[in-house]
Each structure stands twice: as structure tokens, then as C-alpha cells.
């Protein structure tokens, strides 16, 4: 997996998101916040089956942009669901819901981390 950054999206991230090639423009595939929810901040992203076993993907959250916490499904404060082949064959949807109660100041930042396993 090359380490280039075409169009501002690292190749490994583009691959995870299901881009047609590692150097394809993957900006339209980047994660997005879904419409507002009264109880949760909802973050959804694409995950390619082809990248499984080659990279790990985690979502982290923070109220200050320092001191990040990995989102781990607990059924109430953090809910992570998977929709197989949601975006087409081989590209699943991962939805991460973070309780607004984890952001007492009203600010909550999320980031997608993609790491190569090799």
C-alpha cells in the first residue's frame, strides 16, 4: 500500500473508504456527520472489505482536540453498528453514535484513525 496523499486523502484511508484505486480522488468518500440527533452525535464512514485484515480503523473523540478517547461500543454512551454492503458489494457502513452527555461543554470532536497492520 503506497503512502502518498493524492487530493489530501492518504492512500490507506482511500483504500479503507473503498476508492477505486489507492490514488483515486477519495474526497467524496470521506466520513460525514449525519443529521442532528437529540441524544447522540452520529458519525458514519465507509469500510471496504478489501482493506479488512490490512488496516485497522477506529473513531476517537475529544472535547478539546487533545487527550483523545477511542470509541468502544458500550450500548449506551457509544453505539457502533455495521451495515454490510450498505454502499454496494464489498463496502460496508460503520455508524458511530457518541452520547452528547460525553460533551458537557457542548463541543465534541471526532476523528477516524486508519493504521496499517504491516
N, C-alpha and C positions, 0 to 999 in steps of 0.2 A: 504494500500500500504506500504510494508516494506521499510525501509530506507537504506538498505545495498548497498554496492558498489561492485558487482561482476565484475571482469575484468576491473575495473576502470570506469564503467558506472553506475551512480546511478540508482536505481530501477525505480524511477519515470520517468527518461529520457528514459530508456529502454522501459518502457510501452508506453510512447508517441511515440517513434520511431517504435512501432509495433513488439517488440520482442515477441517470442512465450510464454514467461513467464517472470515475474519480475526478475528472477535470471538468465535468459539465457544470453549467451555471446552476447552483442549487439554492439560490436566494429565495425562490418562491416556495421551497420545501422547508424552510426554517420553521421552528416551533412558533406557536402563536398562543396568546391568551384567548380563551373563549369568552363569550358574553358574560357579563357580571352575574354573580350568584350571591345571594344574601349571606350565606354562611361560609363559602369557600372561594378561594382564588383557584381557577381551573386552568391548567396548562396542558396542552396536548402536543404531541410530536409523533413523527413517523419513525418506524423502525423496520428496516429491511431484514428479511430472513437471511439474506446472503451475508450480512455482517455478523450474524449470531456466531458466537464462538471465536470471533476475531477481534471484537471490541466489547468493552463494557460501557453501558450508558446509565447514568444516574442524574437525577434532578436534585439540586441543592437549593436551600432557601436561606435568606438572611433579612434582618430588619435594618442592617447598617452597611451592607456591602463588605463587611469584614466579619470573620467568625461564621463561616458557612456551615449549615447542617444538612446532611444527606436526608432526602425524603425517603422514609421507610414506612411501608404500609402498616398502619395500626388499626384501621377500621373506623376511626373517628377523627383524629387530628390530621392524618394523612391517609388518603384513599387512592390507591393506584389500581387502575383497571386496564385490561388489554382487550382490543378488538381485532381478532385475527383477520388478515386480508382486507381490512377496512378501506384501504386506498387502492386495492387491486391485489391480484395474486402476488404473494411474497412481500407485501408491505403492510405492516400492522399499525394500529393506532395505540399509543400509550397515553393515557389520561391520568394526570396527577392533580389531585384536589388537596389543597392545603387550607386548613381551617383558618378563618380570619382571626380567631382567638389567639393564634400564634403571632399576631402582629398588633400588639397593644397600642402602638403609636399610629396604626393605620397604614404603615408602609411595609411592604413585603416584596423582596426581590427574589427572582428565580433564575436559575441558570441550568443549562444542560451540559453535563460533562461527558465527554467521549474519550475513552482511553484504549489504546491498542493493547492486546494481550501478548503480543510478541515482543 
